[in-house]
Amino acid sequence: MEKFSVKLEPLTEETALIVREWRNASRVNQFMDFKDHISIEQQKKWFEQLQQSDDCYFIIRLPEEYIGLIHLNRMNVQLKNAYAGLFIGNEAYEGTGITFQASILLLDFAFNTLELVKVYAKVHRLNKAALAYNEALGFQLDGKESGDFMRLKIRRQEYNKSRQVLVRLLSL
C-alpha cells in the first residue's frame, strides 16, 4: 500500500529482525505491555506464529529507509473489528507526520478493504503523545483495557470525517 510519500509493506522475516532492534530500545518499549529484551529466536518464533494468524503487520517505509511498524491484530471477523497499533523505530522521523500518513493507509485498508466496522487502539495511560495522536485520528476513549492501558475506538463513520481533515492537512 502506498500513498503520500509512505509505503506499508507486509512484514518479512528480514524486516521483523529490524523491528526487534527497535522494540528492544527503551524509548519504544517503555509504553509496551512486553518490556523484556526480545532475542532473535523469540522474534523468529513470533514471526512464524504471525504467519498462521489473521493479523496484518506492515513495515512503514519511505523510499530510502524503514522507519517503523504498523499493524492490525486481534482481528475478530464476526464482530468486524481489530486493534491497531504503531511505533516509529527510526527516531529521525518522530513528529514528522509520517505516522498520520501510515495510519490513514492502515485505516483505509481496515475499513475499505477488510470492511471492519470498528478499530480499537490500546494505549498506555502515561503515553500522552499517543493518546493525543489517536484523538487527532478520531479515536475516542472507550474505557480501560488492562493494567496501565486505555482502550480507544473509532468507527468507520467517525474515521471518514476525520480522514477528510487529515488528508487536507497532509496535502498542504
C-alpha positions as CSV (number, residue, x, y, z in Angstrom):
1,M,0.0,0.0,0.0
2,E,1.3,3.4,-0.9
3,K,0.0,6.9,-0.6
4,F,1.6,10.3,0.1
5,S,5.3,9.6,0.4
6,V,4.9,6.5,2.6
7,K,4.6,2.8,1.8
8,L,3.3,-0.1,4.0
9,E,4.9,-3.4,3.1
10,P,4.0,-6.7,4.7
11,L,6.4,-7.7,7.4
12,T,9.0,-10.3,6.3
13,E,11.4,-12.3,8.4
14,E,14.2,-9.9,7.5
15,T,12.2,-6.7,8.4
16,A,10.9,-8.5,11.6
17,L,14.5,-8.6,12.8
18,I,14.8,-4.8,12.2
19,V,11.6,-4.4,14.2
20,R,13.2,-6.4,17.0
21,E,16.0,-3.9,17.3
22,W,13.5,-1.1,17.6
23,R,11.4,-2.9,20.1
24,N,14.4,-3.5,22.3
25,A,15.0,0.2,22.5
26,S,13.8,1.7,25.8
27,R,12.3,4.7,24.2
28,V,10.0,2.3,22.3
29,N,9.3,-0.5,24.8
30,Q,8.6,1.8,27.8
31,F,5.0,2.0,26.7
32,M,4.6,-1.6,25.6
33,D,3.0,-4.5,27.5
34,F,6.1,-6.7,26.9
35,K,9.2,-4.8,28.1
36,D,11.7,-7.7,28.3
37,H,14.6,-7.9,25.8
38,I,13.5,-9.8,22.7
39,S,16.0,-12.4,21.4
40,I,16.5,-13.3,17.8
41,E,14.9,-16.7,18.5
42,Q,11.9,-15.1,20.2
43,Q,11.4,-12.7,17.3
44,K,11.6,-15.5,14.7
45,K,9.1,-17.6,16.7
46,W,6.8,-14.6,16.9
47,F,7.1,-14.1,13.2
48,E,6.3,-17.8,12.4
49,Q,3.2,-17.6,14.6
50,L,2.2,-14.4,12.9
51,Q,2.2,-16.2,9.5
52,Q,-0.5,-18.5,10.9
53,S,-2.8,-15.7,12.0
54,D,-5.2,-13.1,10.5
55,D,-3.0,-10.3,11.9
56,C,-1.7,-7.8,9.4
57,Y,1.7,-6.3,10.2
58,F,3.4,-3.8,8.0
59,I,6.8,-2.1,8.0
60,I,6.5,1.7,7.4
61,R,8.8,2.6,4.6
62,L,10.0,5.7,2.8
63,P,11.8,5.2,-0.5
64,E,15.2,5.3,1.2
65,E,14.6,3.6,4.5
66,Y,12.4,1.7,7.0
67,I,11.0,3.9,9.8
68,G,8.5,2.0,11.9
69,L,5.9,-0.7,12.3
70,I,2.1,-0.5,12.0
71,H,-0.5,-3.3,12.4
72,L,-4.0,-4.6,12.8
73,N,-4.2,-7.5,15.2
74,R,-6.7,-9.3,17.4
75,M,-8.9,-9.5,14.4
76,N,-12.5,-10.5,15.1
77,V,-14.1,-11.4,11.7
78,Q,-17.6,-12.0,13.2
79,L,-17.7,-8.6,15.0
80,K,-15.7,-6.9,12.2
81,N,-13.2,-5.3,14.5
82,A,-9.5,-5.3,15.2
83,Y,-6.8,-3.5,17.2
84,A,-4.4,-1.0,15.5
85,G,-1.0,-0.1,16.7
86,L,2.2,1.5,15.5
87,F,5.5,2.9,16.6
88,I,8.3,4.8,14.9
89,G,11.6,2.9,15.2
90,N,13.7,5.5,13.5
91,E,13.9,8.5,15.8
92,A,14.7,10.9,13.0
93,Y,11.0,10.6,11.8
94,E,9.2,11.2,15.1
95,G,6.9,14.2,14.9
96,T,7.2,14.4,11.1
97,G,3.6,13.5,10.2
98,I,4.7,10.1,8.7
99,T,2.6,8.4,11.4
100,F,-0.5,10.1,10.2
101,Q,0.2,9.1,6.6
102,A,0.8,5.5,7.7
103,S,-2.3,5.5,9.9
104,I,-4.5,6.7,7.0
105,L,-3.3,3.9,4.8
106,L,-3.9,1.3,7.6
107,L,-7.3,2.6,8.5
108,D,-8.3,2.9,4.8
109,F,-7.3,-0.8,4.5
110,A,-9.2,-1.7,7.7
111,F,-12.5,0.0,6.8
112,N,-12.5,-0.2,3.0
113,T,-10.7,-3.5,2.2
114,L,-11.3,-5.6,5.2
115,E,-14.7,-3.9,5.8
116,L,-14.2,-3.6,9.5
117,V,-16.8,-1.5,11.4
118,K,-14.7,-0.6,14.4
119,V,-11.0,-0.4,15.2
120,Y,-9.5,-0.2,18.7
121,A,-6.2,1.2,20.0
122,K,-4.6,0.1,23.2
123,V,-2.5,3.0,24.6
124,H,-0.5,3.2,27.8
125,R,-2.2,5.8,30.1
126,L,1.1,7.7,30.6
127,N,1.8,7.9,26.8
128,K,0.2,11.4,26.4
129,A,1.6,11.8,22.9
130,A,0.0,8.6,21.7
131,L,-3.3,9.5,23.4
132,A,-3.4,12.9,21.7
133,Y,-2.3,11.3,18.4
134,N,-5.1,8.8,18.4
135,E,-7.6,11.5,19.3
136,A,-6.4,13.5,16.3
137,L,-7.2,10.5,14.2
138,G,-10.7,10.5,15.5
139,F,-10.4,7.7,18.2
140,Q,-12.4,8.2,21.3
141,L,-11.8,6.8,24.8
142,D,-13.7,3.5,25.2
143,G,-12.6,2.6,28.7
144,K,-9.8,0.7,30.4
145,E,-8.1,-2.1,28.5
146,S,-5.9,-3.8,31.2
147,G,-3.3,-2.7,33.7
148,D,-2.0,0.7,32.7
149,F,-3.6,0.6,29.3
150,M,-6.6,2.5,28.0
151,R,-8.8,1.4,25.1
152,L,-9.8,3.8,22.4
153,K,-12.1,3.1,19.4
154,I,-13.0,4.6,16.1
155,R,-15.9,3.6,13.8
156,R,-15.9,3.8,10.1
157,Q,-18.2,7.0,10.0
158,E,-16.0,8.8,12.5
159,Y,-12.9,7.9,10.6
160,N,-14.3,9.1,7.3
161,K,-14.9,12.5,8.9
162,S,-11.5,12.9,10.5
163,R,-9.8,11.4,7.4
164,Q,-11.0,14.3,5.2
165,V,-9.5,16.9,7.6
166,L,-6.2,14.9,7.9
167,V,-5.8,14.4,4.2
168,R,-6.3,18.1,3.6
169,L,-3.7,18.9,6.3
170,L,-1.2,16.4,4.9
171,S,-1.6,17.8,1.3
172,L,-0.6,21.3,2.3
